[in-house]
Amino acid sequence: MFKKRIGVSQRITKKIEYDEVVNSLDVNWVNLLTRLEILCVPLPLMPADSVKKMWKELKLDGLILSGGNTLANYADENDKPENISIERDLFENALLEEAVLNEVPILGVCRGMQVINVFFDGKLNKIKGHAGTRHQLITEELNNGFHFPSEVNSFHNFSIPRKCLGKNLLPLAYDNEDNIEAFYNPKKKIIGIMWHPEREVDSVDSDCKLIKNHFQL
């Protein structure tokens, strides 16, 4: 039934009233990946120095860095403390390093794309009016055969201006304000997209093909 085992990072929610820190993953990720014959392996938050052992035990075929949580280094007084997790930032950087070392495909979605950009020495820019909207997607002229939706959802509060794109990341698509909406690094098998394929009520064919092709299905 499953052709690949893909690890998916999770949102971290701090429930202050219960003194709990909770891993959570939208069930839509499981539903989408299952339809694509991918076993979704939710990755619980662990100390960064445990990632190498965890990776060896799980024998993952790829990695998806999912959405949620503001990156701690970009948070300000307007960000709720319970939505910030330095531990997740460190964990996902360690995951990214391990996935690159093992030469498996990596997909970053929304926050995941932001994590990858910062990992490659890029920067983010805080923006307003993008969360909970839809907008047109403009494809880069030289997009190397990638096919994207003409319109995408938008749930992010940070953008990647073209001038802030990380090293060795090549732009694939952008919005009408010239913020990068998709990039890739062919040598490291990395793709980043700012929209959420798992949040579409009806799966978009181009998103499904992108995921299947990237993870070699």
MIFI-866871 format. One record per residue: residue number from 1; z, x, y of N, C-alpha, C in turn; residue in one letter. Coordinates in Angstrom, 2 decimals. Example, Ala and Ser with C-alpha at 12.3 -4.5 7.8 and 13.67 -1.06 7.14 Angstrom:
<pts>
    n     n_zz     n_xx     n_yy    ca_zz    ca_xx    ca_yy     c_zz     c_xx     c_yy  res
    1     7.80    13.19    -5.69     7.80    12.30    -4.50     7.80    13.20    -3.30    A
    2     7.08    12.85    -2.25     7.14    13.67    -1.06     7.87    12.90     0.03    S
</pts>
This chain:
<pts>
    n     n_zz     n_xx     n_yy    ca_zz    ca_xx    ca_yy     c_zz     c_xx     c_yy  res
    1     0.00     0.83    -1.22     0.00     0.00     0.00     0.00     0.86     1.26    M
    2     0.81     1.90     1.26     0.89     2.77     2.43     0.16     4.08     2.17    F
    3    -0.65     4.46     3.15    -1.42     5.69     3.00    -0.80     6.86     3.76    K
    4     0.05     6.56     4.74     0.69     7.61     5.53     2.13     7.22     5.83    K
    5     2.97     8.25     6.05     4.36     8.06     6.48     4.49     8.62     7.88    R
    6     4.67     7.73     8.85     4.72     8.16    10.26     6.11     7.93    10.83    I
    7     6.72     8.97    11.35     8.02     8.84    12.00     7.85     8.27    13.40    G
    8     8.72     7.33    13.77     8.67     6.70    15.08    10.04     6.83    15.75    V
    9    10.07     7.41    16.93    11.33     7.54    17.66    11.77     6.19    18.19    S
   10    13.04     6.06    18.54    13.60     4.76    18.92    14.26     4.79    20.30    Q
   11    14.32     3.60    20.89    15.05     3.42    22.15    16.55     3.62    21.90    R
   12    17.24     4.17    22.87    18.69     4.32    22.79    19.32     3.38    23.82    I
   13    20.19     2.49    23.32    20.88     1.55    24.20    22.38     1.82    24.14    T
   14    22.99     2.01    25.30    24.43     2.24    25.37    25.13     0.93    25.69    K
   15    25.89     0.41    24.73    26.64    -0.83    24.92    28.07    -0.45    25.33    K
   16    28.24    -0.35    26.64    29.50     0.17    27.18    30.68    -0.70    26.79    I
   17    30.47    -2.04    26.77    31.59    -2.94    26.48    32.09    -2.80    25.05    E
   18    31.22    -2.29    24.15    31.62    -2.09    22.75    31.80    -0.61    22.40    Y
   19    31.58     0.25    23.37    31.66     1.70    23.13    30.73     2.10    21.99    D
   20    29.48     1.58    22.05    28.48     1.86    21.02    27.22     2.46    21.64    E
   21    26.57     3.31    20.86    25.24     3.81    21.20    24.32     3.38    20.07    V
   22    23.28     2.60    20.40    22.50     1.91    19.39    21.05     2.39    19.38    V
   23    20.53     2.70    18.18    19.10     2.92    17.99    18.41     1.57    17.89    N
   24    17.25     1.40    18.51    16.51     0.15    18.33    15.01     0.42    18.42    S
   25    14.26    -0.33    17.60    12.81    -0.20    17.58    12.21    -1.59    17.48    L
   26    11.31    -1.90    18.38    10.63    -3.19    18.37     9.99    -3.42    17.01    D
   27    10.30    -4.57    16.38     9.74    -4.87    15.06     8.21    -4.95    15.11    V
   28     7.66    -5.14    16.29     6.20    -5.16    16.42     5.57    -3.83    16.03    N
   29     6.33    -2.73    16.16     5.81    -1.44    15.70     5.64    -1.47    14.18    W
   30     6.63    -2.00    13.50     6.57    -2.08    12.04     5.40    -2.97    11.62    V
   31     5.26    -4.11    12.28     4.19    -5.04    11.94     2.81    -4.42    12.14    N
   32     2.63    -3.76    13.28     1.34    -3.14    13.58     1.01    -2.03    12.59    L
   33     1.94    -1.13    12.36     1.67     0.00    11.48     1.49    -0.45    10.03    L
   34     2.22    -1.48     9.61     2.05    -1.99     8.26     0.64    -2.52     8.05    T
   35     0.10    -3.23     9.05    -1.27    -3.74     8.95    -2.28    -2.61     8.83    R
   36    -1.91    -1.45     9.36    -2.81    -0.30     9.31    -2.53     0.58     8.08    L
   37    -1.71     0.08     7.17    -1.34     0.78     5.93    -0.56     2.06     6.20    E
   38     0.26     1.99     7.24     1.15     3.09     7.59     2.59     2.66     7.37    I
   39     3.37     3.48     6.68     4.79     3.22     6.52     5.51     3.71     7.77    L
   40     6.10     2.79     8.51     6.84     3.13     9.72     8.22     3.66     9.32    C
   41     8.52     4.89     9.72     9.81     5.50     9.40    10.59     5.66    10.71    V
   42    11.46     4.69    11.05    12.25     4.80    12.29    13.16     6.03    12.23    P
   43    13.14     6.81    13.27    13.91     8.06    13.29    15.19     7.86    14.10    L
   44    16.34     7.94    13.47    17.61     7.76    14.19    17.92     8.97    15.05    P
   45    18.58     8.72    16.17    18.96     9.81    17.06    19.86    10.78    16.33    L
   46    19.50    12.06    16.39    20.28    13.12    15.75    20.36    14.30    16.71    M
   47    21.30    15.20    16.50    21.33    16.42    17.31    20.01    17.17    17.15    P
   48    19.54    17.74    18.24    18.24    18.42    18.22    18.17    19.50    17.15    A
   49    19.29    20.16    16.89    19.26    21.25    15.91    19.23    20.75    14.46    D
   50    19.24    19.42    14.27    19.13    18.85    12.92    17.70    18.45    12.58    S
   51    16.81    18.52    13.57    15.45    18.00    13.39    14.69    18.73    12.30    V
   52    14.81    20.03    12.25    14.05    20.80    11.27    14.41    20.38     9.85    K
   53    15.70    20.20     9.56    16.12    19.78     8.22    15.66    18.35     7.93    K
   54    15.77    17.48     8.94    15.35    16.10     8.76    13.86    16.02     8.45    M
   55    13.08    16.78     9.19    11.63    16.77     9.00    11.27    17.23     7.58    W
   56    11.95    18.24     7.12    11.69    18.77     5.77    11.99    17.72     4.71    K
   57    13.05    16.94     4.92    13.44    15.93     3.94    12.48    14.74     3.96    E
   58    12.02    14.33     5.14    11.21    13.12     5.25     9.74    13.34     4.91    L
   59     9.26    14.58     5.06     7.86    14.89     4.74     6.88    13.93     5.45    K
   60     6.99    13.87     6.75     6.20    12.96     7.57     4.76    13.43     7.72    L
   61     3.85    12.47     7.81     2.43    12.78     8.03     2.05    12.75     9.51    D
   62     2.98    12.34    10.35     2.69    12.26    11.77     3.89    11.74    12.54    G
   63     3.74    11.69    13.86     4.85    11.32    14.73     4.36    10.42    15.85    L
   64     5.12     9.34    16.10     4.90     8.51    17.28     6.16     8.57    18.13    I
   65     5.99     8.98    19.38     7.08     8.93    20.36     6.92     7.61    21.11    L
   66     7.89     6.72    20.94     7.76     5.36    21.46     8.30     5.24    22.89    S
   67     8.32     4.00    23.39     8.72     3.76    24.77    10.22     3.56    24.94    G
   68    10.60     3.17    26.16    12.01     2.91    26.47    12.71     4.14    27.00    G
   69    13.78     3.92    27.79    14.63     4.98    28.35    13.91     5.84    29.40    N
   70    14.53     5.95    30.53    14.06     6.85    31.58    14.44     8.28    31.23    T
   71    13.53     9.22    31.43    13.85    10.62    31.21    14.96    11.03    32.19    L
   72    15.99    11.67    31.66    17.18    11.98    32.46    16.86    12.79    33.70    A
   73    15.95    13.73    33.59    15.62    14.59    34.73    14.90    13.85    35.85    N
   74    14.44    12.62    35.57    13.73    11.85    36.58    14.51    10.61    37.03    Y
   75    15.70    10.43    36.51    16.52     9.27    36.86    17.12     9.44    38.26    A
   76    17.36     8.31    38.94    18.05     8.33    40.22    19.08     7.22    40.25    D
   77    19.63     6.97    41.43    20.72     5.99    41.54    20.29     4.56    41.20    E
   78    18.99     4.31    41.17    18.50     2.98    40.83    18.38     2.74    39.33    N
   79    18.52     3.80    38.54    18.42     3.67    37.09    19.79     3.36    36.49    D
   80    19.83     2.40    35.60    21.08     2.05    34.95    21.50     3.16    34.00    K
   81    22.76     3.60    34.07    23.23     4.69    33.19    23.00     4.42    31.71    P
   82    23.09     3.13    31.31    22.92     2.81    29.89    21.47     2.95    29.42    E
   83    20.54     3.13    30.38    19.13     3.31    30.03    18.72     4.78    30.02    N
   84    19.67     5.66    30.17    19.39     7.10    30.22    20.07     7.78    29.03    I
   85    19.33     8.63    28.36    19.89     9.33    27.20    19.37    10.77    27.16    S
   86    20.20    11.68    27.64    19.84    13.09    27.57    19.65    13.50    26.11    I
   87    20.47    12.91    25.24    20.39    13.22    23.81    19.02    12.86    23.25    E
   88    18.48    11.70    23.67    17.15    11.33    23.20    16.10    12.29    23.73    R
   89    16.23    12.69    24.98    15.27    13.65    25.55    15.23    14.93    24.72    D
   90    16.40    15.45    24.39    16.48    16.69    23.61    15.95    16.48    22.20    L
   91    16.30    15.34    21.60    15.87    15.01    20.25    14.35    14.93    20.18    F
   92    13.74    14.24    21.13    12.28    14.07    21.08    11.55    15.37    21.38    E
   93    12.12    16.21    22.21    11.51    17.52    22.43    11.53    18.34    21.15    N
   94    12.63    18.25    20.42    12.73    18.96    19.14    11.75    18.36    18.12    A
   95    11.61    17.03    18.11    10.62    16.38    17.23     9.21    16.86    17.56    L
   96     8.92    16.91    18.84     7.60    17.34    19.28     7.32    18.77    18.85    L
   97     8.28    19.64    19.02     8.12    21.03    18.60     7.86    21.12    17.10    E
   98     8.61    20.35    16.32     8.48    20.41    14.86     7.14    19.85    14.40    E
   99     6.70    18.76    15.04     5.41    18.16    14.68     4.26    19.11    15.00    A
  100     4.34    19.78    16.15     3.31    20.76    16.52     3.32    21.92    15.52    V
  101     4.52    22.38    15.17     4.65    23.50    14.22     4.04    23.14    12.87    L
  102     4.20    21.88    12.44     3.69    21.44    11.15     2.26    20.92    11.22    N
  103     1.68    20.96    12.41     0.27    20.61    12.62    -0.06    19.19    12.16    E
  104     0.82    18.25    12.48     0.56    16.84    12.17     0.19    16.11    13.45    V
  105    -0.55    15.01    13.36    -0.94    14.25    14.56     0.27    13.64    15.27    P
  106     0.19    13.63    16.60     1.26    13.10    17.44     0.67    12.07    18.40    I
  107     1.31    10.91    18.50     0.91     9.89    19.45     2.09     9.58    20.36    L
  108     1.89     9.69    21.66     2.93     9.34    22.63     2.55     8.05    23.32    G
  109     3.47     7.09    23.36     3.22     5.79    23.98     4.19     5.57    25.14    V
  110     3.65     5.36    26.32     4.44     5.12    27.53     5.43     6.26    27.77    C
  111     6.72     6.04    27.55     7.68     7.14    27.70     7.28     8.34    26.85    R
  112     6.78     8.05    25.63     6.37     9.13    24.75     5.28     9.99    25.37    G
  113     4.34     9.36    26.08     3.31    10.10    26.79     3.93    10.95    27.90    M
  114     4.93    10.37    28.58     5.62    11.10    29.65     6.36    12.32    29.09    Q
  115     7.01    12.14    27.94     7.73    13.26    27.30     6.76    14.39    26.98    V
  116     5.60    14.05    26.45     4.61    15.07    26.11     4.12    15.78    27.36    I
  117     3.86    15.02    28.42     3.37    15.63    29.65     4.37    16.63    30.21    N
  118     5.65    16.25    30.23     6.69    17.16    30.73     6.84    18.37    29.80    V
  119     6.72    18.14    28.50     6.80    19.22    27.51     5.74    20.29    27.79    F
  120     4.58    19.86    28.25     3.49    20.79    28.57     3.46    21.15    30.06    F
  121     4.64    21.14    30.68     4.84    21.60    32.06     4.18    20.69    33.10    D
  122     3.96    19.43    32.76     3.47    18.47    33.74     4.64    17.80    34.45    G
  123     4.33    16.88    35.36     5.36    16.18    36.12     5.07    14.68    36.15    K
  124     6.08    13.91    36.53     5.97    12.46    36.64     6.20    12.04    38.09    L
  125     5.74    10.85    38.40     5.92    10.29    39.73     6.44     8.86    39.59    N
  126     7.54     8.53    40.28     8.09     7.19    40.19     7.22     6.21    40.98    K
  127     6.93     5.07    40.37     6.07     4.09    41.02     6.69     2.70    40.90    I
  128     6.15     1.76    41.67     6.62     0.37    41.64     5.44    -0.55    41.33    K
  129     5.77    -1.72    40.80     4.75    -2.74    40.60     3.89    -2.59    39.36    G
  130     4.28    -1.70    38.44     3.49    -1.51    37.22     4.13    -2.15    35.99    H
  131     5.42    -2.40    36.05     6.12    -2.96    34.89     5.86    -4.46    34.79    A
  132     5.43    -4.90    33.61     5.18    -6.31    33.38     3.87    -6.81    33.96    G
  133     2.89    -5.94    34.09     1.58    -6.32    34.64     0.47    -5.93    33.67    T
  134    -0.75    -6.27    34.03    -1.95    -5.81    33.33    -2.90    -5.26    34.38    R
  135    -3.72    -4.28    33.97    -4.68    -3.73    34.92    -5.91    -3.19    34.18    H
  136    -6.95    -2.95    34.92    -8.17    -2.40    34.36    -7.97    -0.93    34.00    Q
  137    -8.64    -0.51    32.96    -8.60     0.88    32.52    -9.95     1.52    32.81    L
  138    -9.92     2.66    33.47   -11.14     3.38    33.82   -11.26     4.59    32.90    I
  139   -12.36     4.66    32.19   -12.55     5.73    31.22   -13.14     6.97    31.87    T
  140   -12.60     8.12    31.54   -13.14     9.39    32.02   -14.57     9.53    31.52    E
  141   -15.44    10.07    32.34   -16.86    10.18    31.96   -17.03    10.98    30.68    E
  142   -16.32    12.08    30.58   -16.41    12.92    29.37   -15.18    12.63    28.50    L
  143   -15.22    11.52    27.78   -14.04    11.14    27.01   -14.15    11.50    25.53    N
  144   -15.17    12.25    25.17   -15.29    12.79    23.81   -15.27    11.73    22.72    N
  145   -15.90    10.60    22.99   -16.07     9.61    21.95   -14.92     8.65    21.74    G
  146   -13.86     8.72    22.53   -12.76     7.77    22.40   -13.18     6.42    22.97    F
  147   -12.69     5.35    22.36   -12.96     4.00    22.84   -11.64     3.31    23.15    H
  148   -11.52     2.81    24.38   -10.29     2.18    24.84   -10.55     0.75    25.29    F
  149    -9.48    -0.07    25.39    -9.64    -1.42    25.94   -10.07    -1.34    27.40    P
  150   -10.74    -2.39    27.86   -11.14    -2.43    29.28    -9.95    -2.82    30.16    S
  151    -8.97    -3.51    29.55    -7.76    -3.93    30.27    -6.56    -3.64    29.39    E
  152    -5.47    -3.17    30.00    -4.28    -2.81    29.22    -3.02    -3.39    29.85    V
  153    -1.96    -3.51    29.02    -0.66    -3.91    29.55     0.01    -2.72    30.23    N
  154     1.03    -3.00    30.99     1.71    -1.95    31.75     3.20    -2.27    31.84    S
  155     4.04    -1.36    31.33     5.48    -1.58    31.34     6.22    -0.33    31.84    F
  156     5.57     0.50    32.63     6.19     1.76    33.01     6.55     1.82    34.50    H
  157     7.57     2.64    34.78     8.02     2.87    36.16     7.71     4.28    36.63    N
  158     7.06     5.07    35.76     6.65     6.42    36.11     5.19     6.61    35.76    F
  159     4.49     7.34    36.61     3.07     7.61    36.37     2.84     9.11    36.25    S
  160     1.63     9.45    35.82     1.22    10.85    35.76    -0.01    11.01    36.66    I
  161     0.20    11.35    37.93    -0.95    11.61    38.79    -1.81    12.72    38.21    P
  162    -3.09    12.67    38.49    -4.00    13.67    37.92    -3.53    15.10    38.20    R
  163    -3.04    15.33    39.40    -2.61    16.69    39.77    -1.35    17.13    39.03    K
  164    -0.67    16.17    38.37     0.57    16.47    37.67     0.40    16.54    36.15    C
  165    -0.85    16.52    35.70    -1.12    16.56    34.26    -0.70    17.91    33.68    L
  166    -0.07    17.89    32.51     0.43    19.11    31.88    -0.69    20.05    31.43    G
  167    -0.30    21.27    31.13    -1.25    22.31    30.71    -1.89    21.95    29.36    K
  168    -3.19    22.19    29.28    -3.95    21.98    28.04    -4.05    20.51    27.62    N
  169    -3.71    19.59    28.53    -3.89    18.16    28.27    -5.13    17.69    29.02    L
  170    -6.04    17.07    28.31    -7.32    16.66    28.90    -7.31    15.16    29.15    L
  171    -7.65    14.72    30.38    -7.61    13.29    30.71    -8.71    12.51    29.99    P
  172    -8.36    11.31    29.55    -9.31    10.42    28.88    -9.54     9.13    29.66    L
  173    -8.50     8.65    30.35    -8.62     7.40    31.09    -7.57     7.38    32.20    A
  174    -7.80     6.54    33.20    -6.89     6.46    34.34    -6.92     5.07    34.94    Y
  175    -5.97     4.77    35.85    -5.97     3.47    36.52    -6.69     3.59    37.86    D
  176    -6.70     2.51    38.64    -7.45     2.55    39.90    -6.76     3.33    41.00    N
  177    -5.57     3.89    40.71    -4.88     4.77    41.65    -4.96     6.23    41.20    E
  178    -5.82     6.49    40.21    -6.05     7.83    39.67    -4.83     8.41    38.94    D
  179    -4.00     7.52    38.39    -2.93     7.96    37.50    -3.47     8.02    36.08    N
  180    -3.14     9.09    35.36    -3.64     9.26    34.01    -3.03     8.22    33.07    I
  181    -3.89     7.51    32.36    -3.45     6.48    31.41    -3.63     6.92    29.96    E
  182    -4.41     7.97    29.74    -4.59     8.51    28.39    -5.00     9.96    28.49    A
  183    -4.46    10.79    27.60    -4.87    12.19    27.54    -4.83    12.66    26.10    F
  184    -5.37    13.85    25.87    -5.27    14.42    24.52    -5.29    15.93    24.57    Y
  185    -4.82    16.51    23.48    -4.88    17.95    23.26    -5.44    18.13    21.86    N
  186    -6.73    18.41    21.74    -7.36    18.47    20.41    -6.80    19.57    19.52    P
  187    -6.40    20.69    20.09    -5.90    21.79    19.27    -4.55    21.46    18.65    K
  188    -3.74    20.66    19.37    -2.41    20.31    18.87    -2.36    18.92    18.24    K
  189    -3.51    18.25    18.14    -3.59    16.91    17.54    -2.69    15.91    18.27    K
  190    -2.76    15.92    19.60    -1.90    15.08    20.41    -2.73    14.09    21.24    I
  191    -2.32    12.83    21.23    -2.88    11.82    22.12    -1.73    11.11    22.81    I
  192    -1.89    10.85    24.09    -0.91    10.08    24.84    -1.58     8.88    25.48    G
  193    -0.96     7.70    25.39    -1.46     6.51    26.08    -0.29     5.86    26.82    I
  194    -0.56     5.29    27.98     0.51     4.71    28.78     0.77     3.24    28.44    M
  195    -0.17     2.58    27.79     0.03     1.18    27.44     0.65     1.06    26.05    W
  196     1.06    -0.17    25.70     1.76    -0.42    24.44     0.88    -1.21    23.48    H
  197     0.28    -0.60    22.49    -0.54    -1.34    21.52     0.29    -2.32    20.70    P
  198     1.56    -2.03    20.51     2.42    -2.90    19.68     2.82    -4.18    20.41    E
  199     2.63    -4.22    21.73     3.06    -5.40    22.50     1.95    -6.42    22.71    R
  200     0.77    -6.16    22.22    -0.31    -7.13    22.33    -0.11    -8.23    21.29    E
  201    -0.23    -9.49    21.74    -0.05   -10.62    20.83    -1.07   -10.55    19.70    V
  202    -2.31   -10.28    20.05    -3.36   -10.05    19.07    -3.76    -8.58    19.14    D
  203    -3.66    -7.90    18.02    -3.97    -6.46    18.00    -5.36    -6.20    18.56    S
  204    -5.46    -5.21    19.43    -6.74    -4.83    20.02    -7.46    -3.88    19.06    V
  205    -8.70    -4.21    18.73    -9.46    -3.42    17.74    -9.51    -1.94    18.12    D
  206    -9.75    -1.66    19.40    -9.88    -0.26    19.81    -8.57     0.49    19.65    S
  207    -7.43    -0.19    19.88    -6.12     0.45    19.67    -5.91     0.75    18.19    D
  208    -6.25    -0.21    17.33    -6.09    -0.01    15.89    -6.97     1.14    15.40    C
  209    -8.20     1.19    15.88    -9.11     2.27    15.49    -8.61     3.61    15.99    K
  210    -8.05     3.62    17.20    -7.51     4.87    17.76    -6.39     5.40    16.87    L
  211    -5.47     4.52    16.49    -4.34     4.95    15.66    -4.81     5.40    14.28    I
  212    -5.70     4.62    13.67    -6.19     4.98    12.34    -6.95     6.30    12.36    K
  213    -7.80     6.49    13.34    -8.57     7.73    13.42    -7.66     8.92    13.69    N
  214    -6.68     8.72    14.57    -5.81     9.83    14.94    -4.97    10.29    13.75    H
  215    -4.52     9.34    12.96    -3.70     9.69    11.79    -4.52     9.82    10.51    F
  216    -5.83     9.91    10.69    -6.76    10.24     9.62    -6.70     9.25     8.46    Q
  217    -6.82     7.97     8.81    -6.85     6.91     7.80    -8.26     6.41     7.58    L
</pts>
